[in-house]
């Protein structure tokens, strides 16, 4: 459009110059005729300069806005400018500009600025006695016409570009509408929480956008196949997880009886320790200790399996402040080498929870601090309300210690099962790597969440649980 506009302006200007050149040719012919008639009608011709300064003003056949002049030896000997009213002499500035021009026999029209008269187009002709006849036409009408054409062309180009842009935008939006719907489906799938084994992908691209004869249809069809494959993989994973949980639950349940029998027989045999050799008594003590350790592992595995299935939760209204106070007191009795502190709210914070499981969650977090921090470490347990929780009220429990911290590479896997920060020390302490996994499972079973932040000198475990928004027993009790 810009190139077309430029070409149009060049063509318009050339056309206007051609019209002006035709006028100059006619004006120059009329000037020559009048000049020849004036100079040679007498028997003894004389130079034109002797005819007087007003000679050219009387010439006829000149259009309005034109200028004629006679130049001899670089000096203007006569000039006239024709206006709507009457002819007049060329002003001094125009005369000086004419005298500054070097005239030649080229005969081609050219442009020049004639003083206060402005831009003119000039054409010259040499006659026999050495005079130069000059005809000039003002370029003001031509410049105005070109300027009007330029403005009109710019406006037309802008209007055309706007129409093209709007039309292109509408067409592209209409053409890409199906692709946006496909992208919206993909974005919806991307937001689905797929971490839980029971989650599935049941969203598909509508059949209207899976036509294989179009590019968008090909994309939609390929995305549907991808969603089907991912959904099948999720279903297989969920079924595998269910089988594994059932297996662990069954094995744990079946192991409880023989382990209890082994531990019982070991304790019964050790009652007659006076009659047993020392090595036998030691062996029985180890059997009893390891069977107890194995029973604890089986109990934890069975608990995790049941929590995964949301079983064995006996919910009631629990005051989180009271529960934390009891848990910290229990730990402080057995771990006297740590400094235990609690920060509680003035009013109770009620949560709907299984008291025993929630007590186990707090105890596991506190025991984790005992197992992985040196003596003298300060452990602070805080109960508060989460001010950043959107929607329903949330209760927040934090356990902070100023110990050495947790290695950064371990943080992403800290709540996985059988994960131990210090394997040698944990094994010595009997830690099986299930404590924090139980914390996460208990929190999730109560529709809560647990997170951790750690650096040297500051490790913070945060548990967020839904809060009961009114005291237990009131009529308007609500649980988020």
N, C-alpha and C positions, 0 to 999 in steps of 0.2 A: 504493500500500500504506500509506503514511503517513497519507494523508487518510482511508482506510478505517479505520485504527486509531484516529485521533482521533474520527471519528464514532462508532465502536463504544464508546469510553470515555465520550463525552458521553451516549450512549444508556444505557449501564450506570449512570452516575451519576444520570441523571434517573429511571431505573426504581427505583433504590435510594431516592431521595428520595420518590418516589410511595408506596412501601411505608411509609416512615417517616411520611409525612403521614397515611396511613390509620391508622397506629397512634396518631398524635397526636389525630386526630379522635375515635377510640374512647376514648382516655384522657381527653380533655377532656369528652366526654359522661358518662363514669363519674364524673369529678370534679364536674361540675355536679349530677348526680343525688345524690351523697353530700353535697355541700355544701348543697344545698337541703333535703335531709332533716334534716341536722344543725341548720340555722339556723331552720327554720320549723315544727318539730314541736310546740313549746311554744305556749302561748296568747299569750305576750308575747315575741315574738322579740327577740333582742339581737345586737349586732354580733358577727361571727365572732371577732374578736380576743379577746373575753372568754371564749371556749370553752377557752382554754388552748393552749400551744405544741404539745401532743402530739395535737391533734385530727386533723391530716391523716395521721399515721402509722397511724391505725386504719382509714383508708379502704381499700376493697377494689376489685378490678377493674383494677389498674394492672400493666402488664407489667414484667418485670425490666429494669433499666437506665433506667427512666423517672424523671422528676422532676415533682412537682406543687407549686404554690405559689399563695398568695392574696396579692394586692398591693392595698393601700388607701392612696390619697394618696401614692404613691411609696414606701411602706414595706411590706416583706414581713411580713405578720401570721401567716403559717404556711407551712411547707414540709416536703417529705418526698422522700427519695430511696430508691427501691426496688432492693434488691440481691438476690443469690441467697439470702442468709441472712435478713435482716430489714430492715424500713424504718428509716430514720434521718433525722435533721434534715439539711438542706442545709448544707454547710460555710460558714464566713463569707465566703470568697471568692466562692462562688456566689451568696450572698445579696446581697453588694455589687453584683455584676454585674447581678442582676435589678433591684435598686433604681435602677441607672443607666440602665435602658432606659426610653424614653418610650413608653408603651402607647397604642394608638389602636384605632379600630374597624375597621381594615383587615381583620383576620382572616386575612391570608396568612401562611403559615409563613415563618420566616427563621432564619438561622444566627447563633449567638453563642458566644463563649467564656465559660464560667461558671467562672472561677477555676481551682482545681485539678481540677475535674471534666473540663475539656477542652471540646472542641467539642460543642455541642448544637444541635438544631433545635427551635424554640419555636413555639407557637401559643397565642393568648390569646382570652379571651371576657369581655365585660363583662356584669355582672348588675345587677339593678334597684337595689340599695342602694349602688352605686358601687364595689363590689369588682371586681377583675380576677382571673379564674381563668386560671392559666398551666399548660400541659402541655408538657413538654420530653422529647425522646428523644435519647440519646447517639448521636453520629455516628461513634463509634469503630468499630462493626461495619461501617457503610457505608464509611468511609474504608479499612478493611482490605480489604473486598471490592473497592473500586475500585482499591486498590493491587495486589491480586492479579490483577485483570483487566488492569491496565496492564502488569505484568510479563509475564503470559501473552501479551498482545497484542504487546508488543515482541519477545518470543522468537519468536512465530509469524511476525511480519513479517520478522525477521532470517533465520529459517529459510527462509521463502518467497523472500526476496531472494537468499539463497545458492543455493537450488535453481534459481531463474530465471537467476542469473548463470552458474552452472556449465552449465546446459542451453544458454543462449545462446552461451557460449563454445564448447561442443562443436559446436553446430549451425553456428556461423559458421566454425569451423575446418574442419569437414567441407565446408561449402559453398564455402569459399575455397581448399580443397586444390588443385583444378586451377589456380587463379590463381597459387598459390605455385609450382607446377611450371612454369607459363609464365614467371614471374618468374625462377626458377632458370635456365631455359634462356637467357633474356635476359642474366642476369648471367654465365653461362658464355661467351656470345658476346662480352660486353664485355671479358672478360679475354684474349681471343685476341690474339696478336701479329700485327697486320695490316700492320705497316710494310713487311715484306719482300714483294716482288712475288709470290713463289711461294705465299704463304699464301692459303688459301681458307676459306670458311665452309661446313662440311658438316653443321652441327648444325641440326635442325629440330624444331618442336613436334610431338609424336606426334599421330596422327589422332584419338585419343580426346579430345583437348582442342581440336579445331578444328571442333566442331559449330556451324554457323551459327545454330542455334535457341537458343543460350544466349549470355549476354554474354561469359563467359569464352571460349567457342568463337570468337566474333567477334574478340576480342583475339588469340587464338592464330592464327587464320587470317590476320589482318592482319600479325602478326609474321612468319609464314612467308613471306608475299609480300615483306615488307621484306627478309628474309634472302636470298631468292632474288635480288632486285634488287641487293642489295649484293654478293652472291657473283658475279653476272654482271659487275658493274662491276669487281670485283677481278680476275676472269678476263681481262676486256678489257685492264685495266691491265697485268697480268702479260704478256699476249701482246704488247702494245705495247712494254713494256720489253724483252722478248726480241728483238723485231724491231729495236729501237733498238740493243741491244747487238751483235746480229749485224751490223747495218749499220756501227756504229763499228769493230767488229773487222775486217770486210771492207775498209772504206775505209782503215783504218789500215794493214792488211797490204798493200793495193794501193799505198798512197802511199809505202811505204818504198823500193821499188825506184826510182821516178823521182826521189825526193828524194836518194837515195844517188848516182844518176847525175849530178844537177845539182851536188851538192856536189863529186863527183869531177872533173867537167869544169871546174868553177870553180878547183879546186886545181891541175889540170893546166895550165890556161891561165895561171894566175898564176906558174907556174914560169918563164915567159919574160917576167917583169915588166920586164926591162931594155928590151925591144923594144916595150912597150905604153905608150900615152899615160898620163899620171897619172890622168886621169878614168876611163879604162877600168879601170885597176888598182883604183881605189877602188870602182868599180861591181862588179867581180868579188869584191872583199873583202866588200862588203855582200851580194852573192848568196850567198857562202859562209856568212856569219854567219846570214842569215835561213833558209837551207836547213838549217843546223845546228839553229837554233831550232825550225823546223818538224819536223825529225826527232825532236827531244826531245818535242814535243807529241804526235806520232803514237805514239811509244814509250809515253808516259804513258797515252794513250787506249787503246792496245792492252793495256797492263798492267791498267787498270781493267776492261776488258771481260773479260779472262781471270780476274781475281780475282772478278768477279761470278759467273762460271760455276765458280768453285773449280778452275780449271785451273792447270797449271804450278807447283804447289806441291811441292817436293821436301823433305819433312820429314825432320829428323834431330834428335838431341838437341843442343841449343845451350846453352852456358853464358852466361846473360844478362850476367853481370858482364864476361866477356871481350869479348863483342860490344859492349857499351856503351863499354868502354875503348878499343877500336879505333876506333869511330865518333867519339868525342870527340877522339881524337888526330888523326884525319883532318881534322876541321873546324877544330881549333885551329891547324893549319898554315896554312890559307887565311884564317882570320878572326882575325888576331892582335890586333885592336883590342878584342876582348871578353875578359872574364875567365872562363875555363872551369874548372869544378870538378866532381868526381864523388864520390859517396858510395855505397860498395859494401858488400855483406855479407861477413862473414868466410869463410863457406862458399859454394861455388858454388850458383847457382839455375838449375836445368835446366828448359828448356821444349822442347816438341816443335814445331819450326818450320822454315820455309824460311829458311836463314841469310841468303841474299841479300835476300829480301823484308823480313825483320826488320831487317837492317842498313839497308835503304832507309827503313823506318819511322823508325828513330832518327835517321838523317841528315836526313830531311825535317823532323822536329821541331826539330832543332838549326839547320837552315838557316832555318826560320821565325823563330827568335829572332834570327838574324843579319840577316835582311831587314827586320825590323820593330822593332828596338831600336837605340838610338844607340850609338856607340862608348863603351867603358867599362862597358857593362852586364855584370853578373855572371850567368852561366847555370850552374845547378847541376843535374846529372843524378843521380838517386838510384835505386838498385835495392834493393827490399825485398820482403817478403812481405805480402800484404794481410791484416791482422788481422781485418777485418770481413767477410771472404768466407765466406758460408755453404757448408757442404758441402766439396767438394774444395779442396785448397790452390791459392792463386792467387798468381802473381808480379806485382809492381807496379813499373812504371817511371814516374818523374815527371821532367819537365823544367820547372824553375822559373827565371824571369828576373825581375829587378827593373826592367824597362823601364816605359814609360808605360801599358801595359795595352791591352786591346782594347775598342772601343766596345760598350756594352751591347746596342745594337740589332743588332750583328753576330753576337753569340754564338750565337743559335739557328740561324744559317745558316753557321757557320764551317766545317763539314765538307762543305758542298755543293760541287759542282764549279764551277769558274770563279768562285770568290768571292775577292775581294781586299780586304784591310783598307784599304790606301792605294793607290788605283788609279794615281795618277800615279807614285808611287815604285815600285810593283810592276811597272808596265809598263817603267819605265826599267831595272829590274834583270832584266827578262826573265821575271818571275814570271807564270805562266799561270793561277794559282788552282787548281791540281790537287794541290799538295803535301799538304795536309791531307786532301783526299778520298782520296788514296792511303793515307795513314796509317789512316784509318777502314776502308778496304777491306781492307788487310793485317791489321788487328786482327780484323775480323769473319771473315776467311777462316781465322784461327787460333782461332776460337771465343772471341775476346776482345772487349774494348770500349775505347773511348777517350772521354775527357771533358775539359772545360776549365773552369777558374774564373779570373776575371780582375778585377782592380781596379788603379788606378794604383799602381805600385810592386811588384806581385806578380801574375804570370800563371803558372798551373800547368796543364800538360797531363799527364793521367794515363792510362796504358795498363795494362790488367789482362789477363793471359794465364794459361791453365791451366798449372800447374806439374807437371813430372814428379816424383813423390813419392819416387823413389829414384835413385841414380846410374846412368848408362848402363852397360849390360852386366850388371847384376845380374839374377838369375833372377825376382825378384818385382817387376820394374818395372811400374808402373801409370801410365797417363796419364788424368787426369780428362776 
